[in-house]
Amino acid sequence: MKVVITGAKGQLGQELVKVFDDEHEVTGIYKDDLDITAAGKVKDFISSIKPDLVIHCAAMTNVDGCEGDPDMAYKVNAFGTQNIAVACQKVDAEMVYVSTDFVFAGDKDEPYIEFDATGPLSVYGKSKLAGENYVRNLLNRYYIVRTAWLYGEGHNFVRTMLRLAEEKEYLEVVDDQVGTPTCAKELAITISKLVGTGLYGTYHASNNGSCSWYEFARKIFKLKGIDIEVKPITSDKLGRPARRPAYSVMRNFALESQGIYVMRDWEEALEEYLEKG
Ligand SMILES: NC(=O)c1ccc[n+]([C@@H]2O[C@H](COP(=O)([O-])OP(=O)(O)OC[C@H]3O[C@@H](n4cnc5c(N)ncnc54)[C@H](OP(=O)(O)O)[C@@H]3O)[C@@H](O)[C@H]2O)c1
């Protein structure tokens, strides 16, 4: 199968290239090669390759950056996704669109399933949801895969915590946002299991379980044997520009009910990542 992966330099893109490279002919796209906001170029590029599958991971992922520059956020996350979907339509390719737990408002007290109503609080969440809607409206053969709190190769919370622990005497981490840390490598494997099924639709795909960012930080330091004080603070005290959902835990209802894949507990996945990294 010919597979195109956008955002191939990103955390998830890198893992997808590794997973799909074993069995498929993979073209990973970097922003320098192809800016997804250029509709004509995207169409020409995809038409020249004629892939069977496009996995679209490229996105403006800086949540506060999106809040500060909504035009750019919609340009990349909404229109960029529209461009990819239209290009897939043209060559009759299947599409995977990677979306986010931030499409939810966070006012539930049990994990969100795929049938729950969305209600994004931030520009990032709104622009990613707009991307989902383009995919739904333009294509029949698509998988929308919502994930959360990703860590892999690149800039992420785990690496930031480990760096800050070397620089500071204590850390303050928010305790009023609960979600699920998700290993990019495991998500890439999950996507590889999903795409063969032909069971098109929307999927939640995060590791199992939940924690706050504060609990996540404490677990990282415990597993690494780092002795540093971590103080819980509120999101209000941190004062970030974008509002985040207080509770964005997702249940992988469709993946598990359809017998596609069961993702591991977040603590187990984190332990493996820290051992190898
Ligand atoms: N990170 C998370 O916690 C998280 C949580 C939920 C969902 N997601 C979703 O999961 C997907 C993968 O996330 P990630 O963490 O792997 O992201 P990432 O590491 O930030 O990678 C995103 C990639 O997209 C590329 N990109 C940005 N703008 C582009 C453009 N205009 N044209 C082409 N490429 C462009 C970036 O290239 P440059 O580096 O050159 O700018 C980068 O390589 C994204 O769709 C994201 O919305 C992420």
Ligand as a Chemical Component Dictionary entry (heavy atoms), coordinates in Angstrom:
data_LIG
# 
_chem_comp.id                   LIG 
_chem_comp.type                 NON-POLYMER 
_chem_comp.pdbx_formal_charge   0 
_chem_comp.three_letter_code    LIG 
# 
loop_
_chem_comp_atom.comp_id 
_chem_comp_atom.atom_id 
_chem_comp_atom.alt_atom_id 
_chem_comp_atom.type_symbol 
_chem_comp_atom.charge 
_chem_comp_atom.model_Cartn_x 
_chem_comp_atom.model_Cartn_y 
_chem_comp_atom.model_Cartn_z 
_chem_comp_atom.pdbx_ordinal 
LIG N1  N1  N 0  0.736  16.843 21.087 1  
LIG C1  C1  C 0  -0.366 16.519 21.736 2  
LIG O1  O1  O 0  -0.403 16.484 22.972 3  
LIG C2  C2  C 0  -1.622 16.182 20.967 4  
LIG C3  C3  C 0  -2.791 15.881 21.687 5  
LIG C4  C4  C 0  -3.947 15.552 20.968 6  
LIG C5  C5  C 0  -3.931 15.547 19.586 7  
LIG N2  N2  N 1  -2.784 15.867 18.912 8  
LIG C6  C6  C 0  -2.817 15.870 17.457 9  
LIG O2  O2  O 0  -1.946 14.839 17.036 10 
LIG C7  C7  C 0  -1.299 15.215 15.815 11 
LIG C8  C8  C 0  0.196  15.012 15.956 12 
LIG O3  O3  O 0  0.653  15.786 17.065 13 
LIG P1  P1  P 0  2.210  15.905 17.396 14 
LIG O4  O4  O 0  2.347  16.111 18.849 15 
LIG O5  O5  O -1 2.939  14.807 16.717 16 
LIG O6  O6  O 0  2.523  17.283 16.679 17 
LIG P2  P2  P 0  3.940  18.010 16.452 18 
LIG O7  O7  O 0  5.031  17.217 17.068 19 
LIG O8  O8  O 0  3.726  19.426 16.825 20 
LIG O9  O9  O 0  4.086  17.880 14.879 21 
LIG C9  C9  C 0  3.237  18.580 14.008 22 
LIG C10 C10 C 0  3.945  18.676 12.692 23 
LIG O10 O10 O 0  3.123  19.433 11.796 24 
LIG C11 C11 C 0  3.970  20.213 10.998 25 
LIG N3  N3  N 0  3.274  21.366 10.446 26 
LIG C12 C12 C 0  2.811  22.450 11.114 27 
LIG N4  N4  N 0  2.266  23.329 10.256 28 
LIG C13 C13 C 0  2.383  22.788 9.021  29 
LIG C14 C14 C 0  2.054  23.225 7.709  30 
LIG N5  N5  N 0  1.464  24.403 7.509  31 
LIG N6  N6  N 0  2.345  22.420 6.667  32 
LIG C15 C15 C 0  2.949  21.223 6.858  33 
LIG N7  N7  N 0  3.304  20.753 8.060  34 
LIG C16 C16 C 0  3.031  21.539 9.133  35 
LIG C17 C17 C 0  5.077  20.653 11.945 36 
LIG O11 O11 O 0  6.212  21.025 11.198 37 
LIG P3  P3  P 0  7.294  22.063 11.839 38 
LIG O12 O12 O 0  7.813  21.369 13.062 39 
LIG O13 O13 O 0  8.310  22.203 10.756 40 
LIG O14 O14 O 0  6.527  23.302 12.166 41 
LIG C18 C18 C 0  5.302  19.391 12.772 42 
LIG O15 O15 O 0  6.302  18.578 12.232 43 
LIG C19 C19 C 0  -1.725 16.651 15.525 44 
LIG O16 O16 O 0  -2.755 16.629 14.556 45 
LIG C20 C20 C 0  -2.279 17.146 16.853 46 
LIG O17 O17 O 0  -3.295 18.110 16.663 47 
LIG C21 C21 C 0  -1.634 16.176 19.577 48 
# 
loop_
_chem_comp_bond.comp_id 
_chem_comp_bond.atom_id_1 
_chem_comp_bond.atom_id_2 
_chem_comp_bond.value_order 
_chem_comp_bond.pdbx_ordinal 
LIG N1  C1  SING 1  
LIG C1  O1  DOUB 2  
LIG C1  C2  SING 3  
LIG C2  C3  SING 4  
LIG C2  C21 DOUB 5  
LIG C3  C4  DOUB 6  
LIG C4  C5  SING 7  
LIG C5  N2  DOUB 8  
LIG N2  C6  SING 9  
LIG N2  C21 SING 10 
LIG C6  O2  SING 11 
LIG C6  C20 SING 12 
LIG O2  C7  SING 13 
LIG C7  C8  SING 14 
LIG C7  C19 SING 15 
LIG C8  O3  SING 16 
LIG O3  P1  SING 17 
LIG P1  O4  DOUB 18 
LIG P1  O5  SING 19 
LIG P1  O6  SING 20 
LIG O6  P2  SING 21 
LIG P2  O7  DOUB 22 
LIG P2  O8  SING 23 
LIG P2  O9  SING 24 
LIG O9  C9  SING 25 
LIG C9  C10 SING 26 
LIG C10 O10 SING 27 
LIG C10 C18 SING 28 
LIG O10 C11 SING 29 
LIG C11 N3  SING 30 
LIG C11 C17 SING 31 
LIG N3  C12 SING 32 
LIG N3  C16 SING 33 
LIG C12 N4  DOUB 34 
LIG N4  C13 SING 35 
LIG C13 C14 SING 36 
LIG C13 C16 DOUB 37 
LIG C14 N5  SING 38 
LIG C14 N6  DOUB 39 
LIG N6  C15 SING 40 
LIG C15 N7  DOUB 41 
LIG N7  C16 SING 42 
LIG C17 O11 SING 43 
LIG C17 C18 SING 44 
LIG O11 P3  SING 45 
LIG P3  O12 DOUB 46 
LIG P3  O13 SING 47 
LIG P3  O14 SING 48 
LIG C18 O15 SING 49 
LIG C19 O16 SING 50 
LIG C19 C20 SING 51 
LIG C20 O17 SING 52 
# 
